[in-house]
Amino acid sequence: MLTRELISTGAYLESFQDLPEQFRWSRERIETSMRETLARRPQPEEPVWVFAYGSLIWNPLFHFAEKQRATLHGWHRSFCIRLVTARGTSTHPGRMLGLELAGESVGVAFRLREDELVHELMMVWVREMVGGVYQPTWGEVKLADGKTVSAITFVADTAHALYEDDSSIATTAPMIATANGHLGSNRDYLLQLDESLVEHDISDDYVKSLAEAVRVHRTSGGSSSPKS
């Protein structure tokens, strides 16, 4: 399992040596991206929140002051990034989760403490931006208590070479069901996501249907034809 220590010691970044050099970001480039995003903070006097829609929900690793269930309008979950490392390889790629335009995503928002802000955001950035496949974005999220706040989230960079415009279940389920890498199987990530959303009483039909298709694919030996 990914740990805070693996990120803080640099071991996490070093583990991505199989990622093609043109995609691999240095720690310096990652930090620059973080500081540039922070400089675009919409309301400097307000706390910084991070909107989680994937593994940050069940394994955030960074320190936070508060968390709430939250809804981000205008973006939906999509396994739209070709995964050539971590839980896939260049010869047997999987798919990584991102956000694409339209719809909405229900997830968890974390409020960070101001005195820990830069350090804790770097924990997030190293984890999310090792391949530069996301665009860190400020979006308005509605918290469970009814308040609307600005939050950082990571949306798919549609201009990136690893972006895939076909994230249908029919296309992605066979890939996710069989891909593996140095961080484990792509299937385990998806099923953990599905379970975590259920535990947080979050409904996402796309994730649920994709998880069901992957389970069927595995039990049928790969002969299933999941619907898109």
N, C-alpha and C positions, 0 to 999 in steps of 0.2 A: 504493500500500500504506500502511496505517496505520503511523505511526512514533511513537517516543517523543517526538520534538520536537513533533509535531502536538498531542499531549496536553498536554505541559508548557507550551506557549506559549498555550494556550487556543483555538487554531485549530480543534481537533476539536469542542469544545463549540459554537463559533460556527457551525460548518458545519450545525448542525441547526435552522436558522431555519425550515425547512419543516415542522418538527414542530409540531403544534398546541400552543398555549401551555399548555393544561390538562395536557399530558403532559410538557412540557419542564422538567427540573429545573435549578436554578441550581447553581453550584459550591458555594455555602454549604450548600444542602440536601444535596448529595452528600457533602460533608465531614461534616455532622452524622450522616448515615446510617452512614458509615464508623466514626466515633468511637463511636456507640451500639453497633455490632456488636462493635467491639474491646472495649468495656466488658463485653460478655457472654462474653468469652473463658473457656472452661470451666476451663482450667488455666493461670493466669497465669505459672506458673513454666516451662511448656513452650513450645517454639517455635511460631510461627504458620505454618501451611501453607495454601496455596490449592489447591483441587481444580479442575483445568481439564478441560472436556469438549468444548469447541468450539475457537474460534480461538486461545484462550490456549495451546493445545497447541503450535501451530506458530509462533505469533508472540506470545509472552508480553509483550514490551516491558519489563516490570518486572525489577529486579535480584533475583536469588535466590541462595541458598547451595547448594542441592541440589535435584535433581528425581528422582522415581521414578514408575514406573508404579503406579497405585493403583486400588482398587475402592471405590466408594461404594454401599453397600447401601440399598435402599428407594427409589431414584429411578432413572428411566429417561429417556433422551433423547427429546425430542418437539418437533417444529416447531409449537408451539402458540401463538405470539405473532404477531398481525397486524403486518406490517412496513410502515409508512406513511412511512418515511424511510430513509436510508442505502442500502439495496438494494431499495427499493420506494417507492411513493408512495401518497397517500390515494386516488387514482383507480385505481391499478393496484397493489394491495398484494401483498407477498410474505409469507413466513413466516420468523420468527426462532426460533432454537433455544433451548429451555429444558429444565428438568428437571421431570418430573411424578412423583407418588407411584407406588410399586410397582416391582418389579424391581430392577435394579442397573445401574450405569454404570461402565465401565472407562475411565479417563482417565490424566492425569498430575498428580501432586501436587508442588507447589513449596514448599520451605521458605525462609522469608524471614529475613534477619538482623535481630536485635532493634534494632540501632542505625540501621537504615534503614526500620523497620517502617511508621511513619506515612506517610512520603513515598512509599514504594513501593505501599502499599495505596491511596493516593490515585490513583496511576496506574491501578490496577485499577478503582477505583470510578468515576472519570470515564468510563472506557471502557464499563463495564457498566451504569451507573445513569443515563445521560443522559435516559432516558425513564421511569425508575421502574417498569419492567415486571417487575423481579425482586425477590425477597425474599432478602437476604443471610442465609445460614443456616450454622450450625455443624453439621457432620456428622462421624461417625467413618468414616475411610477406612482400608483395609488396604493397606499399602505392599508393594512387591515383596519386600522383605526380611523380611516377616512381621509387622512391627510395626504396631500400630493407633494412629493419631493423630487428633486433632481438626483439621478443616480447614474453611476458609470456602469456600462455594460459592454459586452464584446460581441459585435455583430460580424457576420461573415463579410470578408472583403471580396466583393464580386469581381474585382479586377485581378485577383491573385491567381497564379497559374494552377493552384490546387483546388480552386473553386469549381464545383460541378453544378450545372443548372438542372440536372435531373436528380431529384431527391425522392422520387416516388418509392413506395414500399416494394414494388416489383423489382426495381433496380437495386435498392440498397440492402434489402433483407439478405440475399445470398452472400453479399460481400461481408456484412457485419457478422453473419453466422459463422464464417470460416476464417476471418482475419485474426492474426496474432502478431505481437511484437514484444519488445523488451519490457513493456509495462503490463503485459497481460493480453487477454483476448478482447476483441472488440465487442463480442457478444456479452461478456460479463459487464462491460460498461453500460450497455443499453439496458440490460436486465436490472442492474443496480439503479439506473435512472428511473425505470418504470416503477420499481418498488419504493423508491424514495418519494416519488410524486404521490403514490397512494398513501404513504405514511403521513405526508403533509396535506392530505385531502385536496390534492391538486389534480384536476382532470385535463388530460391532453390526449385527444383521440388519435393524433398522429403517432405519438410515442407508444400508446397502448396497442394500436394496430400493428405497428412495426415490431414490437416485442413479441406479440402473438405469432406473427409471420416467421420470426427468427426461431421461435420454439418449434414451430411446425417444420421448418426447414431442417432443423437438427434431428428431430425425431424421425423424419421421413427419409433421411439420408440425402437430402438436397434435391428431392424430386418434386417439391411443392412449387406451385406457381402463385405466389401471393398477389393479391389484388393491389393496384396502385391507389 
